[in-house]
Amino acid sequence: MVRGRGEGRLVDSLPRMANIKSQIKRNRQNEKAHVRNTAVKSSLKTSQKKVLTAVAAGDTDAAHQSARETSRQLDKAASKGVLHKKTVARRKSRLAKAANKTGGA
């Protein structure tokens, strides 16, 4: 196992273009899914941040409203397979806990 040019990868593991039709298609599909999943994850981070900023500002109504919207987005991400359902459950729980700290219901 010879290392190449200090890049930390094996010389034999250079990226290659697939020459099998089904693998070329699979690579295209994976790239599209990757782009879509990245966009969804980024959107989720933004909406979670909205909840946390509302909590920090002490705005109860905005915190609860944002938490509901974020919860819905998280459920959609789980149903589409972007996030694992237990990851979604954990994040929803943490957001609800944070929103409830502001008081009120």
Number of C-alpha atoms within 10 A of each C-alpha: 7 9 11 13 9 7 8 9 13 13 12 10 8 8 6 6 8 12 8 9 9 10 12 13 12 13 14 12 11 12 12 12 13 13 10 13 17 13 11 18 15 12 14 17 11 13 19 21 15 17 26 18 14 21 23 15 12 15 15 20 16 17 25 23 14 22 26 17 13 24 22 13 18 26 18 15 19 17 12 11 11 19 17 14 15 10 12 19 15 10 16 20 13 13 24 16 12 19 28 16 15 18 13 9 9
